Amino acid sequence: MSVCPVCNGLAVVQKSCPQCGRMMFDAGVIQDYYDGYSAYLEQELYEDGYRCYDHEICVHLIACPSCHFDLNIAFRRLEMEELTE
């Protein structure tokens, strides 16, 4: 089993906006923004363009509260064994 470090509070996103320089925030997983049913579907459906074959990923929407610029960032999921070491 693997977990996303951002979804589970193990890591914090700290990224400056390339447009205005303000600090951006994590707005959650991208699947939450497609339609009313997307949150109930498999997360992998929304991560095809970001896939890595050697590990699982979780794609988040990172947004700027000031100029509303946003981008998607893929985070590597951690295996449970990595968390206990």
HTML snippet that shows the backbone in 3Dmol.js (N, CA, C, O; Angstrom):
<script src="https://3Dmol.org/build/3Dmol-min.js"></script>
<div id="view" style="width:600px;height:400px;position:relative"></div>
<script>
const pdb = `
ATOM      1  N   MET A   1       0.836  -1.175   0.000  1.00  0.00           N
ATOM      2  CA  MET A   1       0.000   0.000   0.000  1.00  0.00           C
ATOM      3  C   MET A   1       0.886   1.245   0.000  1.00  0.00           C
ATOM      4  O   MET A   1       1.919   1.277   0.669  1.00  0.00           O
ATOM      5  N   SER A   2       0.481   2.262  -0.748  1.00  0.00           N
ATOM      6  CA  SER A   2       1.250   3.494  -0.798  1.00  0.00           C
ATOM      7  C   SER A   2       0.365   4.682  -0.430  1.00  0.00           C
ATOM      8  O   SER A   2      -0.854   4.640  -0.593  1.00  0.00           O
ATOM      9  N   VAL A   3       0.999   5.734   0.066  1.00  0.00           N
ATOM     10  CA  VAL A   3       0.266   6.929   0.485  1.00  0.00           C
ATOM     11  C   VAL A   3       0.921   8.170  -0.106  1.00  0.00           C
ATOM     12  O   VAL A   3       2.135   8.212  -0.303  1.00  0.00           O
ATOM     13  N   CYS A   4       0.113   9.166  -0.382  1.00  0.00           N
ATOM     14  CA  CYS A   4       0.621  10.445  -0.870  1.00  0.00           C
ATOM     15  C   CYS A   4       1.093  11.262   0.335  1.00  0.00           C
ATOM     16  O   CYS A   4       0.330  11.448   1.283  1.00  0.00           O
ATOM     17  N   PRO A   5       2.334  11.752   0.316  1.00  0.00           N
ATOM     18  CA  PRO A   5       2.829  12.530   1.454  1.00  0.00           C
ATOM     19  C   PRO A   5       2.092  13.857   1.631  1.00  0.00           C
ATOM     20  O   PRO A   5       1.990  14.354   2.753  1.00  0.00           O
ATOM     21  N   VAL A   6       1.582  14.434   0.554  1.00  0.00           N
ATOM     22  CA  VAL A   6       0.867  15.711   0.652  1.00  0.00           C
ATOM     23  C   VAL A   6      -0.546  15.491   1.187  1.00  0.00           C
ATOM     24  O   VAL A   6      -0.989  16.209   2.083  1.00  0.00           O
ATOM     25  N   CYS A   7      -1.250  14.510   0.646  1.00  0.00           N
ATOM     26  CA  CYS A   7      -2.616  14.209   1.114  1.00  0.00           C
ATOM     27  C   CYS A   7      -2.636  13.834   2.593  1.00  0.00           C
ATOM     28  O   CYS A   7      -3.604  14.124   3.296  1.00  0.00           O
ATOM     29  N   ASN A   8      -1.574  13.193   3.062  1.00  0.00           N
ATOM     30  CA  ASN A   8      -1.527  12.695   4.430  1.00  0.00           C
ATOM     31  C   ASN A   8      -0.767  13.601   5.391  1.00  0.00           C
ATOM     32  O   ASN A   8      -0.474  13.196   6.516  1.00  0.00           O
ATOM     33  N   GLY A   9      -0.445  14.813   4.969  1.00  0.00           N
ATOM     34  CA  GLY A   9       0.195  15.780   5.855  1.00  0.00           C
ATOM     35  C   GLY A   9       1.641  15.474   6.203  1.00  0.00           C
ATOM     36  O   GLY A   9       2.169  16.017   7.174  1.00  0.00           O
ATOM     37  N   LEU A  10       2.297  14.605   5.423  1.00  0.00           N
ATOM     38  CA  LEU A  10       3.698  14.274   5.680  1.00  0.00           C
ATOM     39  C   LEU A  10       4.646  15.246   4.985  1.00  0.00           C
ATOM     40  O   LEU A  10       5.834  15.293   5.302  1.00  0.00           O
ATOM     41  N   ALA A  11       4.121  16.018   4.041  1.00  0.00           N
ATOM     42  CA  ALA A  11       4.907  17.021   3.319  1.00  0.00           C
ATOM     43  C   ALA A  11       4.026  18.239   3.078  1.00  0.00           C
ATOM     44  O   ALA A  11       2.805  18.127   2.966  1.00  0.00           O
ATOM     45  N   VAL A  12       4.658  19.391   3.003  1.00  0.00           N
ATOM     46  CA  VAL A  12       3.944  20.647   2.756  1.00  0.00           C
ATOM     47  C   VAL A  12       4.432  21.220   1.430  1.00  0.00           C
ATOM     48  O   VAL A  12       5.632  21.238   1.159  1.00  0.00           O
ATOM     49  N   VAL A  13       3.504  21.686   0.612  1.00  0.00           N
ATOM     50  CA  VAL A  13       3.857  22.292  -0.666  1.00  0.00           C
ATOM     51  C   VAL A  13       4.261  23.739  -0.427  1.00  0.00           C
ATOM     52  O   VAL A  13       3.493  24.524   0.129  1.00  0.00           O
ATOM     53  N   GLN A  14       5.482  24.088  -0.853  1.00  0.00           N
ATOM     54  CA  GLN A  14       5.955  25.466  -0.766  1.00  0.00           C
ATOM     55  C   GLN A  14       6.498  25.848  -2.127  1.00  0.00           C
ATOM     56  O   GLN A  14       7.619  25.482  -2.480  1.00  0.00           O
ATOM     57  N   LYS A  15       5.706  26.581  -2.892  1.00  0.00           N
ATOM     58  CA  LYS A  15       6.081  26.966  -4.253  1.00  0.00           C
ATOM     59  C   LYS A  15       5.674  28.407  -4.475  1.00  0.00           C
ATOM     60  O   LYS A  15       4.551  28.802  -4.160  1.00  0.00           O
ATOM     61  N   SER A  16       6.587  29.188  -5.016  1.00  0.00           N
ATOM     62  CA  SER A  16       6.278  30.578  -5.366  1.00  0.00           C
ATOM     63  C   SER A  16       5.631  30.604  -6.743  1.00  0.00           C
ATOM     64  O   SER A  16       5.994  29.830  -7.629  1.00  0.00           O
ATOM     65  N   CYS A  17       4.682  31.491  -6.908  1.00  0.00           N
ATOM     66  CA  CYS A  17       3.983  31.632  -8.179  1.00  0.00           C
ATOM     67  C   CYS A  17       4.939  32.220  -9.228  1.00  0.00           C
ATOM     68  O   CYS A  17       5.576  33.243  -8.977  1.00  0.00           O
ATOM     69  N   PRO A  18       5.043  31.580 -10.396  1.00  0.00           N
ATOM     70  CA  PRO A  18       5.917  32.116 -11.438  1.00  0.00           C
ATOM     71  C   PRO A  18       5.379  33.403 -12.067  1.00  0.00           C
ATOM     72  O   PRO A  18       6.120  34.116 -12.742  1.00  0.00           O
ATOM     73  N   GLN A  19       4.103  33.702 -11.851  1.00  0.00           N
ATOM     74  CA  GLN A  19       3.496  34.911 -12.420  1.00  0.00           C
ATOM     75  C   GLN A  19       3.685  36.135 -11.525  1.00  0.00           C
ATOM     76  O   GLN A  19       4.112  37.191 -11.993  1.00  0.00           O
ATOM     77  N   CYS A  20       3.365  35.989 -10.230  1.00  0.00           N
ATOM     78  CA  CYS A  20       3.380  37.163  -9.339  1.00  0.00           C
ATOM     79  C   CYS A  20       4.350  37.028  -8.168  1.00  0.00           C
ATOM     80  O   CYS A  20       4.604  38.011  -7.472  1.00  0.00           O
ATOM     81  N   GLY A  21       4.900  35.830  -7.933  1.00  0.00           N
ATOM     82  CA  GLY A  21       5.869  35.633  -6.866  1.00  0.00           C
ATOM     83  C   GLY A  21       5.287  35.307  -5.499  1.00  0.00           C
ATOM     84  O   GLY A  21       6.041  35.018  -4.570  1.00  0.00           O
ATOM     85  N   ARG A  22       3.982  35.345  -5.352  1.00  0.00           N
ATOM     86  CA  ARG A  22       3.348  35.005  -4.076  1.00  0.00           C
ATOM     87  C   ARG A  22       3.412  33.505  -3.826  1.00  0.00           C
ATOM     88  O   ARG A  22       3.658  32.722  -4.743  1.00  0.00           O
ATOM     89  N   MET A  23       3.190  33.115  -2.578  1.00  0.00           N
ATOM     90  CA  MET A  23       3.214  31.697  -2.215  1.00  0.00           C
ATOM     91  C   MET A  23       1.930  31.019  -2.691  1.00  0.00           C
ATOM     92  O   MET A  23       0.829  31.510  -2.441  1.00  0.00           O
ATOM     93  N   MET A  24       2.082  29.892  -3.376  1.00  0.00           N
ATOM     94  CA  MET A  24       0.942  29.121  -3.869  1.00  0.00           C
ATOM     95  C   MET A  24       0.496  28.136  -2.785  1.00  0.00           C
ATOM     96  O   MET A  24       1.222  27.896  -1.821  1.00  0.00           O
ATOM     97  N   PHE A  25      -0.696  27.572  -2.949  1.00  0.00           N
ATOM     98  CA  PHE A  25      -1.197  26.605  -1.973  1.00  0.00           C
ATOM     99  C   PHE A  25      -1.682  25.347  -2.675  1.00  0.00           C
ATOM    100  O   PHE A  25      -2.016  25.368  -3.859  1.00  0.00           O
ATOM    101  N   ASP A  26      -1.717  24.247  -1.922  1.00  0.00           N
ATOM    102  CA  ASP A  26      -2.218  22.979  -2.432  1.00  0.00           C
ATOM    103  C   ASP A  26      -3.737  23.018  -2.389  1.00  0.00           C
ATOM    104  O   ASP A  26      -4.333  23.153  -1.320  1.00  0.00           O
ATOM    105  N   ALA A  27      -4.364  22.899  -3.559  1.00  0.00           N
ATOM    106  CA  ALA A  27      -5.822  22.922  -3.648  1.00  0.00           C
ATOM    107  C   ALA A  27      -6.421  21.524  -3.700  1.00  0.00           C
ATOM    108  O   ALA A  27      -7.626  21.379  -3.906  1.00  0.00           O
ATOM    109  N   GLY A  28      -5.601  20.494  -3.517  1.00  0.00           N
ATOM    110  CA  GLY A  28      -6.094  19.119  -3.482  1.00  0.00           C
ATOM    111  C   GLY A  28      -5.799  18.352  -4.752  1.00  0.00           C
ATOM    112  O   GLY A  28      -5.143  18.859  -5.662  1.00  0.00           O
ATOM    113  N   VAL A  29      -6.290  17.126  -4.807  1.00  0.00           N
ATOM    114  CA  VAL A  29      -6.043  16.262  -5.960  1.00  0.00           C
ATOM    115  C   VAL A  29      -6.839  16.752  -7.167  1.00  0.00           C
ATOM    116  O   VAL A  29      -7.949  17.262  -7.021  1.00  0.00           O
ATOM    117  N   ILE A  30      -6.263  16.595  -8.363  1.00  0.00           N
ATOM    118  CA  ILE A  30      -6.891  17.157  -9.562  1.00  0.00           C
ATOM    119  C   ILE A  30      -8.239  16.527  -9.889  1.00  0.00           C
ATOM    120  O   ILE A  30      -9.085  17.170 -10.511  1.00  0.00           O
ATOM    121  N   GLN A  31      -8.447  15.294  -9.485  1.00  0.00           N
ATOM    122  CA  GLN A  31      -9.709  14.640  -9.823  1.00  0.00           C
ATOM    123  C   GLN A  31     -10.911  15.340  -9.193  1.00  0.00           C
ATOM    124  O   GLN A  31     -12.030  15.171  -9.677  1.00  0.00           O
ATOM    125  N   ASP A  32     -10.717  16.106  -8.148  1.00  0.00           N
ATOM    126  CA  ASP A  32     -11.822  16.809  -7.503  1.00  0.00           C
ATOM    127  C   ASP A  32     -12.369  17.959  -8.345  1.00  0.00           C
ATOM    128  O   ASP A  32     -13.416  18.515  -8.014  1.00  0.00           O
ATOM    129  N   TYR A  33     -11.686  18.323  -9.416  1.00  0.00           N
ATOM    130  CA  TYR A  33     -12.054  19.495 -10.204  1.00  0.00           C
ATOM    131  C   TYR A  33     -12.664  19.182 -11.563  1.00  0.00           C
ATOM    132  O   TYR A  33     -12.948  20.108 -12.323  1.00  0.00           O
ATOM    133  N   TYR A  34     -12.873  17.932 -11.893  1.00  0.00           N
ATOM    134  CA  TYR A  34     -13.397  17.595 -13.216  1.00  0.00           C
ATOM    135  C   TYR A  34     -14.910  17.702 -13.313  1.00  0.00           C
ATOM    136  O   TYR A  34     -15.424  18.432 -14.160  1.00  0.00           O
ATOM    137  N   ASP A  35     -15.617  16.998 -12.472  1.00  0.00           N
ATOM    138  CA  ASP A  35     -17.081  17.067 -12.474  1.00  0.00           C
ATOM    139  C   ASP A  35     -17.598  16.539 -11.147  1.00  0.00           C
ATOM    140  O   ASP A  35     -16.805  16.172 -10.280  1.00  0.00           O
ATOM    141  N   GLY A  36     -18.899  16.495 -10.973  1.00  0.00           N
ATOM    142  CA  GLY A  36     -19.493  16.096  -9.715  1.00  0.00           C
ATOM    143  C   GLY A  36     -19.239  14.654  -9.304  1.00  0.00           C
ATOM    144  O   GLY A  36     -19.344  14.315  -8.126  1.00  0.00           O
ATOM    145  N   TYR A  37     -18.905  13.802 -10.270  1.00  0.00           N
ATOM    146  CA  TYR A  37     -18.697  12.384  -9.978  1.00  0.00           C
ATOM    147  C   TYR A  37     -17.225  11.980  -9.941  1.00  0.00           C
ATOM    148  O   TYR A  37     -16.906  10.858  -9.548  1.00  0.00           O
ATOM    149  N   SER A  38     -16.338  12.863 -10.337  1.00  0.00           N
ATOM    150  CA  SER A  38     -14.924  12.495 -10.462  1.00  0.00           C
ATOM    151  C   SER A  38     -14.297  12.070  -9.140  1.00  0.00           C
ATOM    152  O   SER A  38     -13.394  11.233  -9.134  1.00  0.00           O
ATOM    153  N   ALA A  39     -14.748  12.618  -8.037  1.00  0.00           N
ATOM    154  CA  ALA A  39     -14.177  12.241  -6.738  1.00  0.00           C
ATOM    155  C   ALA A  39     -14.487  10.791  -6.369  1.00  0.00           C
ATOM    156  O   ALA A  39     -13.832  10.215  -5.500  1.00  0.00           O
ATOM    157  N   TYR A  40     -15.480  10.204  -7.027  1.00  0.00           N
ATOM    158  CA  TYR A  40     -15.873   8.827  -6.719  1.00  0.00           C
ATOM    159  C   TYR A  40     -15.233   7.795  -7.657  1.00  0.00           C
ATOM    160  O   TYR A  40     -15.401   6.591  -7.464  1.00  0.00           O
ATOM    161  N   LEU A  41     -14.507   8.264  -8.662  1.00  0.00           N
ATOM    162  CA  LEU A  41     -13.865   7.365  -9.611  1.00  0.00           C
ATOM    163  C   LEU A  41     -12.436   7.078  -9.175  1.00  0.00           C
ATOM    164  O   LEU A  41     -11.913   7.727  -8.269  1.00  0.00           O
ATOM    165  N   GLU A  42     -11.810   6.107  -9.823  1.00  0.00           N
ATOM    166  CA  GLU A  42     -10.427   5.755  -9.515  1.00  0.00           C
ATOM    167  C   GLU A  42      -9.506   6.933  -9.835  1.00  0.00           C
ATOM    168  O   GLU A  42      -9.603   7.528 -10.908  1.00  0.00           O
ATOM    169  N   GLN A  43      -8.632   7.257  -8.920  1.00  0.00           N
ATOM    170  CA  GLN A  43      -7.730   8.382  -9.080  1.00  0.00           C
ATOM    171  C   GLN A  43      -6.808   8.196 -10.278  1.00  0.00           C
ATOM    172  O   GLN A  43      -6.419   9.184 -10.901  1.00  0.00           O
ATOM    173  N   GLU A  44      -6.451   6.978 -10.615  1.00  0.00           N
ATOM    174  CA  GLU A  44      -5.539   6.699 -11.720  1.00  0.00           C
ATOM    175  C   GLU A  44      -6.072   7.197 -13.057  1.00  0.00           C
ATOM    176  O   GLU A  44      -5.286   7.478 -13.962  1.00  0.00           O
ATOM    177  N   LEU A  45      -7.391   7.313 -13.201  1.00  0.00           N
ATOM    178  CA  LEU A  45      -7.983   7.803 -14.449  1.00  0.00           C
ATOM    179  C   LEU A  45      -7.510   9.217 -14.778  1.00  0.00           C
ATOM    180  O   LEU A  45      -7.428   9.582 -15.951  1.00  0.00           O
ATOM    181  N   TYR A  46      -7.206   9.998 -13.778  1.00  0.00           N
ATOM    182  CA  TYR A  46      -6.846  11.401 -13.966  1.00  0.00           C
ATOM    183  C   TYR A  46      -5.351  11.647 -13.948  1.00  0.00           C
ATOM    184  O   TYR A  46      -4.909  12.793 -14.020  1.00  0.00           O
ATOM    185  N   GLU A  47      -4.570  10.587 -13.853  1.00  0.00           N
ATOM    186  CA  GLU A  47      -3.125  10.733 -13.731  1.00  0.00           C
ATOM    187  C   GLU A  47      -2.376  10.154 -14.922  1.00  0.00           C
ATOM    188  O   GLU A  47      -1.157   9.997 -14.852  1.00  0.00           O
ATOM    189  N   ASP A  48      -3.064   9.831 -16.017  1.00  0.00           N
ATOM    190  CA  ASP A  48      -2.429   9.191 -17.161  1.00  0.00           C
ATOM    191  C   ASP A  48      -1.268   9.996 -17.723  1.00  0.00           C
ATOM    192  O   ASP A  48      -0.226   9.410 -18.015  1.00  0.00           O
ATOM    193  N   GLY A  49      -1.390  11.277 -17.885  1.00  0.00           N
ATOM    194  CA  GLY A  49      -0.322  12.092 -18.444  1.00  0.00           C
ATOM    195  C   GLY A  49       0.871  12.271 -17.529  1.00  0.00           C
ATOM    196  O   GLY A  49       1.904  12.792 -17.949  1.00  0.00           O
ATOM    197  N   TYR A  50       0.740  11.847 -16.285  1.00  0.00           N
ATOM    198  CA  TYR A  50       1.794  12.039 -15.290  1.00  0.00           C
ATOM    199  C   TYR A  50       2.413  10.727 -14.831  1.00  0.00           C
ATOM    200  O   TYR A  50       3.287  10.726 -13.964  1.00  0.00           O
ATOM    201  N   ARG A  51       1.978   9.632 -15.392  1.00  0.00           N
ATOM    202  CA  ARG A  51       2.395   8.303 -14.919  1.00  0.00           C
ATOM    203  C   ARG A  51       3.896   8.109 -14.926  1.00  0.00           C
ATOM    204  O   ARG A  51       4.599   8.571 -15.825  1.00  0.00           O
ATOM    205  N   CYS A  52       4.369   7.423 -13.913  1.00  0.00           N
ATOM    206  CA  CYS A  52       5.747   6.954 -13.815  1.00  0.00           C
ATOM    207  C   CYS A  52       5.643   5.451 -13.628  1.00  0.00           C
ATOM    208  O   CYS A  52       4.830   4.982 -12.831  1.00  0.00           O
ATOM    209  N   TYR A  53       6.443   4.698 -14.341  1.00  0.00           N
ATOM    210  CA  TYR A  53       6.303   3.252 -14.274  1.00  0.00           C
ATOM    211  C   TYR A  53       7.047   2.623 -13.116  1.00  0.00           C
ATOM    212  O   TYR A  53       6.798   1.465 -12.781  1.00  0.00           O
ATOM    213  N   ASP A  54       7.964   3.366 -12.490  1.00  0.00           N
ATOM    214  CA  ASP A  54       8.707   2.774 -11.385  1.00  0.00           C
ATOM    215  C   ASP A  54       8.094   3.081 -10.021  1.00  0.00           C
ATOM    216  O   ASP A  54       8.516   2.498  -9.022  1.00  0.00           O
ATOM    217  N   HIS A  55       7.108   3.982  -9.951  1.00  0.00           N
ATOM    218  CA  HIS A  55       6.416   4.240  -8.687  1.00  0.00           C
ATOM    219  C   HIS A  55       5.072   4.919  -8.953  1.00  0.00           C
ATOM    220  O   HIS A  55       4.841   5.461 -10.033  1.00  0.00           O
ATOM    221  N   GLU A  56       4.205   4.881  -7.965  1.00  0.00           N
ATOM    222  CA  GLU A  56       2.889   5.505  -8.078  1.00  0.00           C
ATOM    223  C   GLU A  56       2.989   6.983  -7.738  1.00  0.00           C
ATOM    224  O   GLU A  56       3.860   7.404  -6.978  1.00  0.00           O
ATOM    225  N   ILE A  57       2.084   7.760  -8.314  1.00  0.00           N
ATOM    226  CA  ILE A  57       2.086   9.204  -8.073  1.00  0.00           C
ATOM    227  C   ILE A  57       0.689   9.682  -7.682  1.00  0.00           C
ATOM    228  O   ILE A  57      -0.302   8.975  -7.858  1.00  0.00           O
ATOM    229  N   CYS A  58       0.640  10.898  -7.149  1.00  0.00           N
ATOM    230  CA  CYS A  58      -0.619  11.563  -6.819  1.00  0.00           C
ATOM    231  C   CYS A  58      -0.493  12.989  -7.353  1.00  0.00           C
ATOM    232  O   CYS A  58       0.435  13.705  -6.976  1.00  0.00           O
ATOM    233  N   VAL A  59      -1.408  13.409  -8.222  1.00  0.00           N
ATOM    234  CA  VAL A  59      -1.316  14.718  -8.870  1.00  0.00           C
ATOM    235  C   VAL A  59      -2.210  15.722  -8.143  1.00  0.00           C
ATOM    236  O   VAL A  59      -3.403  15.487  -7.947  1.00  0.00           O
ATOM    237  N   HIS A  60      -1.608  16.846  -7.748  1.00  0.00           N
ATOM    238  CA  HIS A  60      -2.318  17.901  -7.021  1.00  0.00           C
ATOM    239  C   HIS A  60      -2.390  19.178  -7.844  1.00  0.00           C
ATOM    240  O   HIS A  60      -1.499  19.467  -8.642  1.00  0.00           O
ATOM    241  N   LEU A  61      -3.456  19.933  -7.643  1.00  0.00           N
ATOM    242  CA  LEU A  61      -3.587  21.269  -8.216  1.00  0.00           C
ATOM    243  C   LEU A  61      -2.958  22.240  -7.228  1.00  0.00           C
ATOM    244  O   LEU A  61      -3.339  22.281  -6.058  1.00  0.00           O
ATOM    245  N   ILE A  62      -1.992  23.023  -7.702  1.00  0.00           N
ATOM    246  CA  ILE A  62      -1.329  24.030  -6.884  1.00  0.00           C
ATOM    247  C   ILE A  62      -1.770  25.383  -7.438  1.00  0.00           C
ATOM    248  O   ILE A  62      -1.612  25.638  -8.632  1.00  0.00           O
ATOM    249  N   ALA A  63      -2.317  26.245  -6.597  1.00  0.00           N
ATOM    250  CA  ALA A  63      -2.927  27.488  -7.070  1.00  0.00           C
ATOM    251  C   ALA A  63      -2.395  28.712  -6.333  1.00  0.00           C
ATOM    252  O   ALA A  63      -1.978  28.635  -5.177  1.00  0.00           O
ATOM    253  N   CYS A  64      -2.422  29.839  -7.033  1.00  0.00           N
ATOM    254  CA  CYS A  64      -2.019  31.116  -6.445  1.00  0.00           C
ATOM    255  C   CYS A  64      -3.282  31.870  -6.022  1.00  0.00           C
ATOM    256  O   CYS A  64      -4.159  32.104  -6.854  1.00  0.00           O
ATOM    257  N   PRO A  65      -3.393  32.252  -4.758  1.00  0.00           N
ATOM    258  CA  PRO A  65      -4.583  32.974  -4.308  1.00  0.00           C
ATOM    259  C   PRO A  65      -4.622  34.419  -4.803  1.00  0.00           C
ATOM    260  O   PRO A  65      -5.672  35.061  -4.758  1.00  0.00           O
ATOM    261  N   SER A  66      -3.499  34.928  -5.268  1.00  0.00           N
ATOM    262  CA  SER A  66      -3.423  36.318  -5.691  1.00  0.00           C
ATOM    263  C   SER A  66      -3.794  36.516  -7.163  1.00  0.00           C
ATOM    264  O   SER A  66      -4.722  37.263  -7.474  1.00  0.00           O
ATOM    265  N   CYS A  67      -3.070  35.846  -8.071  1.00  0.00           N
ATOM    266  CA  CYS A  67      -3.314  36.050  -9.509  1.00  0.00           C
ATOM    267  C   CYS A  67      -4.085  34.898 -10.153  1.00  0.00           C
ATOM    268  O   CYS A  67      -4.412  34.960 -11.338  1.00  0.00           O
ATOM    269  N   HIS A  68      -4.379  33.845  -9.379  1.00  0.00           N
ATOM    270  CA  HIS A  68      -5.170  32.687  -9.814  1.00  0.00           C
ATOM    271  C   HIS A  68      -4.455  31.805 -10.835  1.00  0.00           C
ATOM    272  O   HIS A  68      -5.105  31.015 -11.521  1.00  0.00           O
ATOM    273  N   PHE A  69      -3.146  31.920 -10.948  1.00  0.00           N
ATOM    274  CA  PHE A  69      -2.367  31.009 -11.780  1.00  0.00           C
ATOM    275  C   PHE A  69      -2.384  29.644 -11.092  1.00  0.00           C
ATOM    276  O   PHE A  69      -2.316  29.572  -9.866  1.00  0.00           O
ATOM    277  N   ASP A  70      -2.475  28.567 -11.867  1.00  0.00           N
ATOM    278  CA  ASP A  70      -2.428  27.239 -11.259  1.00  0.00           C
ATOM    279  C   ASP A  70      -1.612  26.292 -12.115  1.00  0.00           C
ATOM    280  O   ASP A  70      -1.383  26.535 -13.300  1.00  0.00           O
ATOM    281  N   LEU A  71      -1.181  25.216 -11.495  1.00  0.00           N
ATOM    282  CA  LEU A  71      -0.440  24.174 -12.188  1.00  0.00           C
ATOM    283  C   LEU A  71      -0.648  22.866 -11.467  1.00  0.00           C
ATOM    284  O   LEU A  71      -1.070  22.835 -10.311  1.00  0.00           O
ATOM    285  N   ASN A  72      -0.342  21.776 -12.169  1.00  0.00           N
ATOM    286  CA  ASN A  72      -0.462  20.439 -11.601  1.00  0.00           C
ATOM    287  C   ASN A  72       0.927  19.923 -11.277  1.00  0.00           C
ATOM    288  O   ASN A  72       1.844  20.048 -12.088  1.00  0.00           O
ATOM    289  N   ILE A  73       1.087  19.344 -10.098  1.00  0.00           N
ATOM    290  CA  ILE A  73       2.357  18.768  -9.691  1.00  0.00           C
ATOM    291  C   ILE A  73       2.109  17.338  -9.233  1.00  0.00           C
ATOM    292  O   ILE A  73       1.196  17.065  -8.454  1.00  0.00           O
ATOM    293  N   ALA A  74       2.942  16.431  -9.734  1.00  0.00           N
ATOM    294  CA  ALA A  74       2.853  15.019  -9.361  1.00  0.00           C
ATOM    295  C   ALA A  74       3.797  14.745  -8.195  1.00  0.00           C
ATOM    296  O   ALA A  74       4.971  15.111  -8.240  1.00  0.00           O
ATOM    297  N   PHE A  75       3.283  14.105  -7.161  1.00  0.00           N
ATOM    298  CA  PHE A  75       4.073  13.722  -5.987  1.00  0.00           C
ATOM    299  C   PHE A  75       4.178  12.207  -5.948  1.00  0.00           C
ATOM    300  O   PHE A  75       3.201  11.499  -6.193  1.00  0.00           O
ATOM    301  N   ARG A  76       5.361  11.720  -5.640  1.00  0.00           N
ATOM    302  CA  ARG A  76       5.576  10.275  -5.551  1.00  0.00           C
ATOM    303  C   ARG A  76       4.930   9.743  -4.285  1.00  0.00           C
ATOM    304  O   ARG A  76       5.150  10.255  -3.188  1.00  0.00           O
ATOM    305  N   ARG A  77       4.129   8.706  -4.464  1.00  0.00           N
ATOM    306  CA  ARG A  77       3.534   8.037  -3.306  1.00  0.00           C
ATOM    307  C   ARG A  77       4.612   7.239  -2.580  1.00  0.00           C
ATOM    308  O   ARG A  77       5.498   6.662  -3.210  1.00  0.00           O
ATOM    309  N   LEU A  78       4.529   7.209  -1.264  1.00  0.00           N
ATOM    310  CA  LEU A  78       5.496   6.478  -0.449  1.00  0.00           C
ATOM    311  C   LEU A  78       4.905   5.139  -0.049  1.00  0.00           C
ATOM    312  O   LEU A  78       3.732   5.041   0.310  1.00  0.00           O
ATOM    313  N   GLU A  79       5.734   4.113  -0.117  1.00  0.00           N
ATOM    314  CA  GLU A  79       5.321   2.794   0.338  1.00  0.00           C
ATOM    315  C   GLU A  79       5.335   2.792   1.872  1.00  0.00           C
ATOM    316  O   GLU A  79       6.117   3.514   2.489  1.00  0.00           O
ATOM    317  N   MET A  80       4.488   1.999   2.465  1.00  0.00           N
ATOM    318  CA  MET A  80       4.387   1.953   3.924  1.00  0.00           C
ATOM    319  C   MET A  80       5.729   1.568   4.555  1.00  0.00           C
ATOM    320  O   MET A  80       6.044   2.023   5.654  1.00  0.00           O
ATOM    321  N   GLU A  81       6.513   0.742   3.877  1.00  0.00           N
ATOM    322  CA  GLU A  81       7.820   0.356   4.405  1.00  0.00           C
ATOM    323  C   GLU A  81       8.751   1.555   4.514  1.00  0.00           C
ATOM    324  O   GLU A  81       9.576   1.618   5.425  1.00  0.00           O
ATOM    325  N   GLU A  82       8.627   2.516   3.585  1.00  0.00           N
ATOM    326  CA  GLU A  82       9.459   3.716   3.614  1.00  0.00           C
ATOM    327  C   GLU A  82       9.123   4.594   4.815  1.00  0.00           C
ATOM    328  O   GLU A  82       9.987   5.302   5.331  1.00  0.00           O
ATOM    329  N   LEU A  83       7.887   4.550   5.252  1.00  0.00           N
ATOM    330  CA  LEU A  83       7.444   5.393   6.363  1.00  0.00           C
ATOM    331  C   LEU A  83       7.901   4.860   7.709  1.00  0.00           C
ATOM    332  O   LEU A  83       8.049   5.629   8.659  1.00  0.00           O
ATOM    333  N   THR A  84       8.126   3.564   7.807  1.00  0.00           N
ATOM    334  CA  THR A  84       8.487   2.967   9.090  1.00  0.00           C
ATOM    335  C   THR A  84       9.990   2.890   9.306  1.00  0.00           C
ATOM    336  O   THR A  84      10.443   2.539  10.395  1.00  0.00           O
ATOM    337  N   GLU A  85      10.767   3.216   8.277  1.00  0.00           N
ATOM    338  CA  GLU A  85      12.240   3.145   8.418  1.00  0.00           C
ATOM    339  C   GLU A  85      12.775   4.330   9.178  1.00  0.00           C
ATOM    340  O   GLU A  85      13.984   4.434   9.388  1.00  0.00           O
TER     341      GLU A  85
END
`;
const viewer = $3Dmol.createViewer("view");
viewer.addModel(pdb, "pdb");
viewer.setStyle({}, {cartoon: {color: "spectrum"}});
viewer.zoomTo();
viewer.render();
</script>
